[in-house]
Structure formats: C-alpha cells, structure tokens
Amino acid sequence: MKKLILSAVVLLGTMSIHANVLPVSIDNKATVIIQSEYTEVTADAVPAAVKTALQTAYPGAKLEKAFVNEKKEYKLEISVGDQKATVYSDVNGNWLKI
C-alpha cells in the first residue's frame, strides 16, 4: 500500500512540475523604412542654395546627377576628383542624414 501511495505522489508531483511552466512570448518588432521616390532633374533645376551649400561643403565637387522627391529633398550624386559620393539636401541647402 505504501508503494501505491508513494507512486501516486511521485506521479502527481511530476505532473504538477509541467503544469507550472510559463509560456514564453517573444516580441518581434520590425522596422520599416519607407523611402520617398526620387525623380531625376537637370542640374539647372537644383536651387541656388543647394548648389552654394555643395560648393561650400565640397570645394571642387562636380554634380553628376540630381534627384528630387515630393518633399523637395534633393539627392545629389557628386564626384570630387576620382571619388564619388551621394549626399542629401533640403531645398534650403541644409544637409540631411539618411
């Protein structure tokens, strides 16, 4: 009889251990960056403030291509010597970090 009661206690004890397991929830967060579409414009369409800021920040830089989005932010592909870079500016010539 003692063995029957002891095995019942052990069986119930092991079942209660599994009942105490807490579910682990993992919060997945995704970051979505929506980039504005840029359309190509001619170098003449770039405002003078942007051109002045470009020559001030990068003396001797040559504007290869210019793009603009609906927020009037400019994406400028430039070359200085043999190096090429892409910089971003708003309509007032302030540099943007993208």
C-alpha positions as CSV (number, residue, x, y, z in Angstrom):
1,M,0.0,0.0,0.0
2,K,2.9,2.3,0.8
3,K,4.3,1.8,-2.6
4,L,1.0,2.6,-4.3
5,I,0.6,5.8,-2.4
6,L,4.3,6.7,-3.0
7,S,4.0,6.1,-6.7
8,A,0.8,8.2,-6.8
9,V,2.5,11.1,-5.1
10,V,5.5,10.9,-7.4
11,L,3.2,10.7,-10.5
12,L,1.2,13.7,-9.3
13,G,4.4,15.6,-8.4
14,T,5.8,15.2,-11.9
15,M,2.6,16.2,-13.5
16,S,2.5,19.4,-11.4
17,I,6.0,20.3,-12.5
18,H,4.9,20.5,-16.1
19,A,1.8,22.5,-15.2
20,N,4.0,25.3,-13.8
21,V,5.8,26.0,-17.0
22,L,5.1,29.5,-18.1
23,P,4.8,30.2,-21.8
24,V,7.5,32.5,-23.2
25,S,6.4,35.1,-25.6
26,I,8.8,36.8,-27.9
27,D,8.0,40.2,-29.1
28,N,9.3,40.7,-32.6
29,K,9.5,44.2,-33.8
30,A,10.1,45.1,-37.4
31,T,11.3,48.5,-38.6
32,V,10.0,49.5,-42.0
33,I,11.7,52.5,-43.7
34,I,9.7,54.0,-46.5
35,Q,11.9,55.9,-48.8
36,S,10.5,58.7,-50.9
37,E,10.8,58.2,-54.6
38,Y,13.2,60.5,-56.2
39,T,12.8,61.7,-59.8
40,E,15.8,62.8,-61.8
41,V,16.1,66.5,-62.6
42,T,18.6,68.6,-64.5
43,A,21.4,70.4,-62.8
44,D,19.7,73.7,-63.7
45,A,16.6,72.7,-61.7
46,V,18.7,72.4,-58.5
47,P,18.1,75.6,-56.3
48,A,21.0,78.0,-55.9
49,A,21.0,77.5,-52.1
50,V,21.7,73.8,-52.7
51,K,24.5,74.5,-55.2
52,T,26.1,77.0,-52.9
53,A,26.0,74.6,-49.9
54,L,27.5,71.9,-52.2
55,Q,30.4,74.1,-53.2
56,T,30.9,75.3,-49.6
57,A,31.0,71.8,-48.2
58,Y,32.8,70.1,-51.1
59,P,35.0,72.5,-52.9
60,G,35.6,71.5,-56.5
61,A,32.8,69.0,-56.4
62,K,31.1,68.2,-59.7
63,L,27.4,67.5,-59.7
64,E,26.9,64.3,-61.8
65,K,23.1,63.7,-61.2
66,A,20.4,65.3,-59.2
67,F,17.1,63.9,-58.0
68,V,14.2,65.4,-56.1
69,N,11.2,64.0,-54.2
70,E,7.8,65.4,-53.3
71,K,9.2,66.9,-50.1
72,K,11.7,69.0,-52.1
73,E,14.6,67.0,-50.7
74,Y,17.5,66.6,-53.1
75,K,19.6,63.5,-53.7
76,L,22.9,64.6,-55.3
77,E,25.4,62.3,-56.9
78,I,28.7,64.1,-56.9
79,S,32.3,63.5,-57.7
80,V,35.3,65.1,-56.2
81,G,38.4,64.1,-58.0
82,D,38.3,60.4,-58.5
83,Q,35.9,59.8,-55.6
84,K,32.1,59.6,-56.0
85,A,29.5,60.1,-53.3
86,T,25.8,60.6,-52.8
87,V,24.6,63.4,-50.5
88,Y,21.2,64.6,-49.5
89,S,20.0,68.2,-49.0
90,D,16.7,70.0,-48.4
91,V,15.6,72.9,-50.6
92,N,17.4,75.4,-48.4
93,G,20.8,73.7,-48.7
94,N,20.7,72.0,-45.3
95,W,22.3,68.6,-45.3
96,L,20.1,65.6,-44.4
97,K,21.2,62.4,-42.8
98,I,19.5,59.5,-44.5
